[in-house]
């Protein structure tokens, strides 16, 4: 019996690894990098290899110490192994995305049953925001997976029968916390402590703290994390204050216009849209889980832990005025586990048991998608065939679901249909991502490379294109008002570079407009990349002939020779 059970664990894991792996890797490198994030973080990894400095991450030669080092090490390893291309740059996000699905399967199976585990992996892998993040080269997915693995280790440890098994899970949690701390900072340890602490208080099980290695665990944590923090502080004496005070605390509490200044309820529609089509059933799953937990806290402790995980992180990220979509990804694994457990409960029942979800889902298919398609057309945006295909596909899916509902088919008919349609939808989306990405300067950079000489200087004029250095594979000169009093209160590329100026001398390539015009009027060849909106301002200062190279969308390239 035990041998058979172990075999099914292995078979399931291999099946998920193969199927999700094909699903995630098939279109991974099919479109240019999105900016700013993909261009920025990939360029930092490229410069790490180019400079052989694996301690201080740099963007365009400027120390970029907003985030820790682990993600850049992973990106650099992918570039070293597979070369500098989009597939390699998105390799680790996809690997960690797949790993997160496998971890969710193991947790779902351990806490509930095998079918719940398989459903959890399927729901998580086919949720739009998780899939998109696994195909996006930035830190959000990585830290979400590492934090989630720490929390899954903790919940598995708390609900293991033997002391030996609990000990292994707790050690696993400490390791994942360490890796998360090396990826994004304090949230790597704060979230696991916060959720577990709330669970202990809610269930009044203080004795479990004796088994959590609260003395040796922090020592292991420090052994893994502190070497890099020590070395980067040694190389950059201002690092500790800049990273922990400015980036970790001040940024969270500040009302400055960092990123998106949005209302407190911002993440609710993001989670709903990012977890479709499963979000319509997640509402029912959460209501059912809350009811079960309130009836008996001691009997429903796994469900209580998942609820605390979801709501604690949701509330935590809803407090600051600054919010970005990727921050909320750690809430998806517990939501997938709760929804899968709910769907498993309904597995053999009639599709009519999904009434609330169907009532929500069908209007989205019949009203929301056609309106979206029509709005694209009316706004004169380049409507694409894939958008029409997606709309038609989901209209057909809704007809099939309605037929299952009327004929009282088992719930699993609807689940398999939704999984299949989600896979098709996401593949269509990935296959057409290049049509959505209008801000990449890849075509321009590749064109420039053909005539660019090592002695030529590439300058961006009051603009900064985060993927330009990557595709040119060289540092560029940036013109801006580096003495403006408004830099610190804004969240843009100027502040990113300005913040790193304290760690090295940048006067040669981060220059003022006055310095730029001195270079423009010299004998050296200057190639300038300008936003179309700035072109009139630029030409007003020119007193001699210039050479208009080309224009790419709203980006213009000119030269003084």
N, C-alpha and C positions, 0 to 999 in steps of 0.2 A: 504493500500500500504506500509506504513512504517513498520507495523507489519510483513508483508510478507518479506520485505527486512531484518529486524532484524533476522527473523527466518533463512533465507539463510546464514547470517553471522555465526550463531550458528551451523547450520547443516554442513556448509563447514568446520568450525574449528574442530568440533568433528570428521568429516570424515578424515581430514588430520591428526589429533592427533592419531586416531586409526590406519590408514593405515601406516603412516610414523613410528609410534611407533612400530608396529609389524616388519616392514622392518628393523628398526635400532636395535631392541633388540634381534632379533631371534638368532643371532650368536655372540653376544657381548663378551661372556667370553670363547669362544672356543679355544683360543690359548694363549701361555705364553706371558708375557710382552716383548715388544720390548725394546732394549737398544740402546742408553743410556737414552732417555727421559722418557719413561714409568717407567723404573726401578727407576730412580732418583727421580722423583716427587712423585711417590707412596710411596717410602721409607720415604721421608720427612713427608708425612701424617701419616704413621705408627708410626714414632718416635714421632710425635706430641701427639698421643694418649698414647703411651708408657710412655713418660716423663711427660705428663700432662702440657706441656709448649705450650700454644697456642699463644704465642707472637713471639718467635724467632724460625723460621723454621730451622731444623738441618738435615744434611746429614751425616750419620755415626758418629753422635755426634758432628759434626762441624757446626757452624752457616752458613747457606746458605741464604745470604741476597741479592742475585742477583735479586730476584723477590719479589713483595708484597705478602700478606698473603691470599687473598680470595680463590684462587684455593685450597690451602692446607686445609683450613677450610672445603670446600666442599668435598674434598677427605676424610678427617678425618670423616666427618658425614656419608659418604657412608660406610666406614669401620666399624663404630660404629653400623650402622643399619643392614648391610648385611654381615658383616664378612670380613676377609682378603682373597679376591679372585679376579680373573681378571674381573669378571662381575661387582662386586662392584666398582673396581677401574676405570672402564670405564663408570660407571653409569652417572656421571654428564656431561662428554663430550657429551654423546648421548642425555641427557635431554636438554642441551643447544642447541645442533644441531637441535633437533625437534622444540624447541622454536624459533630458528632463522628462520626456514621454515614457522612457523605460522605468525611470524612478517612480513616476506616477502609477504605472502599471503595478510595480512591486508593492507599492503602498496600498493601492486599492485592493489588491488581492489579499494582502496580509490583514488589513483592517476589516474587510468584508468578505469577498469571495473572488474566484477566478474571473467570472464574467464581469464583475464590477471593475476589476483591474484592466481587462482588455478594453472595456468601454471607456474608461478614464483616459487611456492612451489615445484612443481614436478621437474622442472629443477634444482633447488638448491639441493633438496634432492638426486637426482640421478647423480649429478656431482661427479666424482671420488675423487677429492681432498677434497671436503666437506664431503662426506660420510666417507672417510678414516680418516679424522681428528675427526669426531664424534665417531670414534671407537679407538681413540688413546689418552692415558692418559697424555696429557701435556697441556700447557696453551694457545696454539695458537688458537684453535677453540673457547675457552671461551672468550678471549679478542676480537676476531673477531666478535663474536655474540653480545657482549655488545657494542662495538663501532658501529657496524652496526645498532643495535636497537636505539642507540642515534641519529645516522644520519637519520634513518627512522622516528623517532619521530620528528626531526627537519623538514624534508621535508613534513611530514604530517601536522605539525603545520603551516608551511609557506603557505600551500595550503588548509587550512580550512577556512570556511566562517565566522563562529562566533568567537567572541573574547574569549568566554568561552572555546570553543574547542581548540583554539590555545594555550591558557594558560595551559590547561591540557597536551597537547603534549610537550610544552616547559619544564614543570615540569618533565615529563617523561624523557626527554633528559638529564636534570641535574642529575637525579637519575642513569641513565645508564652510564653517564660519570663518576660518583663517583665510581660505581662498577667496571668499566673498569680500573680506576686509581688504585683501590685496587687489581687489577689482574695483570697489567703489567706496571703501572707507567704512565709517562707523555703522552704517545700516547692516553690514554683514554680521555684526554681533548683536546690535540693538534689536532687530526684528525677532530672532530666535529667543532672546531673553525676554522680550516683551510678551510674546504670545505664550511661551511656556509659563512665565510668571502669572499671567492672567488665568491660565488653565489650573495651575496649582492653587491659586486663591479661590477660584470658583468651585473646585472639587475638594478643597481643604486636604490635599494630599502632600503635606510638607515633607513626609518621609522620603519621597522619591529623590529629593535633593542630595541625600546621602550617597546615592549611586551615580550621580552625574559627573564625577571626577572634577569637583569644583576647586581642587588644589592642583592636580596634575594637568587638568584640561587647559587652564590658562597658561601653564608653562609651555605646553605643546603649541598653543596659539601664538605665544610670543616667539618661540623658536622658528616658526614658519614665517611670521610676518615681520618681525623686527629687523632682520638683516637688511632688507631693502630700505626700510624707513631710516635706519641708522646711516646707511651709505648715502642716500639722497640728501639727508640733512647735512652730512659732512661736505658734500659737493655744493650744496645750496643752503647756506646758513639761515635764510629766511623761510625755509620750507615749512617747518612745524607751525608757525603762526599763520602763514598763508593758507595751508591746507586745512588744518583743524579749526582755526578760529574763523577765517574768512569764508572758506568753501563749505565746511561741514555744519557750522553753527549759524553764522551770520546770514548765509544764503537761505537757510531754512526759515529763519525767523524774520528776515527782512521783508519789508513791503516795497522794496525797490523793484523796478520793472524788469525782473529777471525772466527770461524766456516768455511764457504766456501768462499774462495777468488775467485770470479767469475766476468765475464764481466757485463757491464751495462745492456745488453739485456737479462740477465739470466731469468727474470720472464716472458718474452713473450712466449717462448715455454712451460714453466711451466703452465701458465694460459691456453694455448691452449690444452695441454694434460689433464690438470686437470679439464677442463670443457667439454671434449668430452662426447657425440657426439654433444652437443649443441654449442660448440665453432665454428663449421663451419657455423652456422647460426648467431652467435654473431657478426661475421665480418660484415655481411650484416646489422644487427641490428644497430651496431655502426655507420656505414656509413650513414644509413638513419636518425639516431638520430642527427648526426652532421649537416647534410643538413637541417633538420627541424629547428634546433636551430639557425643556422646562418641566416636563412631566417627571423625568428621573435623571438628574445630573450624573449620578453614580453609574447608571447602566448605559448611558449614551455618551461616555467620555470621548470616544474617537470623533463622533459627530460634533461635540462641543468644541474640541480642539480645532477642527476644520472651520467652524463658524467663527471662533475667536481669531483665527489666522486671517480669514477673509475680511472681517469687519475692522480688525485692529489696523491692518495695513491700509485699508481704504480710508479710514478716518485720519490716520497719520499723514497720508499724502494729500488729503483734502484740506488740511489746516493751512499750509502756506498759500500765499497768493500766486506763487510761481508753480506752474504745473505743466508737465509734458506727458504725452501719451505713454511713452515707454515706462514711466515710473510705476504704472499700475499692473504690470505683467505679473508680479508675484501673487496677485490675487486669483489668477486663473487656475493654477493647480488645485487649490481647495475647492474652487467652484466646479471644476471638472470632476473631482472626486464625489462631491455631494450630488451633482446632477447624474453621474453614472450610477451611483447607489440608488437614486430615485428611479431611473429608467430600468435598472435591474429588478427593482420591486414590481414594476409594471410589465416586465418582459413578456409574460404569457397572457396578459390581459388583452381585452379588446382595445383597439385604437381610440375608442370613445373615451377611455380614461385620460387621454391627453387633451381633453376639451379646451382647457384654458390656453394651453400652448398653441393649439390649432387656431383658436380665435384670434390670437395675436399674430401668428405666423402668416395666415392666409391673406389678411389685409396688406401685410408687407409685400407679399408676392404680387397681389393684384392691383394695389394702389401705389405703394411706395416706389417700386422699381420702374414702372412705366412713367411716373412723374419725374424720377431722376433722369431717365433717358430723354424725356421731352425737355427738361430744364437744360440739359447739355446742348441739345439742338438749338433751343431758343437763345442761349447765351453765346451762340456762334463759336463755341469751342469746337475743336476738331473731334467730333463724335466718331467713334471707331466701331468697327464690326463687332469687336469682342463685347462691348457694352450691350449691344442688341442681343448678342448670343446669350449673355448671362441673363438678361431679362426674360427672354423666351424660355431658357432652360428652367428658371425658377417658376415660371408660370406653368410649365408642364409638370414640374415636381409637385406643385400645389394641387394640380388636378389628380395626380396619382395618390397623394396623401388623402385628398377628399374621398377618393374611391375606396381606399383602405378604411376610412372612417365610416362610410356608409355601409360597407360590407362587413364591418366588425372584425377586420383582420387583426391578428396579434400585433402588439406594439413593435416587435422586432422588424416587421416589414417596413414600418415607417423609419426606424432607426437606420437600417441598411440603406434605404433610399436617400436619406439625408446625408449619410456619410459619403456615399458615392457622388451625390450632387455637389457637396462641399469640396471634394477633391477636384472635380471638373472645374468648379468655379475658381478655386485657388490656382490651378494650373493655367487657366485662361488669363487670370490676373497677372501671374508671373511672366507668362509668355508675351504680354503686352505692356510690361512695365516701362519699356523704353519710350513708348508713346506718352506715358504720363510724366516721365522725367524730362522736363524742358529746360532745366537749369544747368545741366552738365556742360562743361567746356571741352569734353574729350575730343570731338571732331576738330575744334580749333587748335587744341594742343598738338594733336597728331599732325595736323597740317603745318603748324609752326616748326615742328621738329625737323622737317625735311630741309629747311633752309637755315636753321638756327646754328650759329657758330659758338664755340666755347667763350669767345671774347665778347659776344653780344650780351647786353643787359636787358632782361625782361622786367618791365615795371607795370604795376597796376596802379591806376590813378584814382584815389579815393574809393577804391573797390578792392575786394579780396575774394578770389575764387578758390574755394577750399580744395578743389581737385586739380587745379592748374599745376602745382608743384609736382604732384604725383605723376601726372601724365607726361610732363616735361622732364621729370626726374632731375630737378635742379631747384635750388633756392631762387626766389624772386625778390625784387625790391618793391616795397610798398610805400605809397605816398599817402599821408594822412596828417591831420592836426593832432600830433601826439601830446600837445600841451593843453588840449581842451579841458575845461573844468567839468564837463559833463560825461567824461569817459567812464568814471567809476560807477555812475548811476545807471548805466545802460548795459544791456546784455547782447553784445554783438561782436563781430570779429575784431573791431578796434580794441575793445576791452580785453579780449582774449590775448592779443599780442602785447598790449600795453602792460597787462598784469605780469607777463613774463620778462619784461625789460629790466626788472630789478636784479635778475640773476646773471646777466651778462651784458656786455657792451654791444648795442645793436645799431649804432649810428650809421654804419655803412649801408645797411639795407632797409631799415625803417626810417624813412627820411621825411623831411618837411617839403612843402611845395616850393619853397625858395631853393632848397638844395636840388630838387628835381629839375628846375629850369636851368640851373647852372650846368647840370649834366646833359640836358637836352641840347643845349647850345654848344656843347663841346664836340670834339672830333670822334668821340666814341659812339658806336651805333646803339641806339636805344629803341627797343620795341615796346610800345605802350598798349596795354589792354584796358579799355575804358567801357564803362556802362554807357549805353546810348543816351541816358538822361544827363550824363555829365559831359557829353561831347561838345556841346555849345560852349560851356564854361572853359573847356580845354582849348578850343580853337581861338577863343578871345585873347589868349596869352601868346599865341604863336606869331612871330614876326618874320619867319622865313618859311620856305616851302617844306611841306611834310608829305609823306607817302602813305596813302590810304591803302592798306593791305586788303582786308576783307571784313565782312560783318557776319556774325553767327548769331541768329536770333537778335537779342538786344545787346550783344557784345561786339565792340568795334576794335580792330587792331590797326595801329598806325606806327610809323617809324620816322626817325629824323634823317635817315640816310637811305 
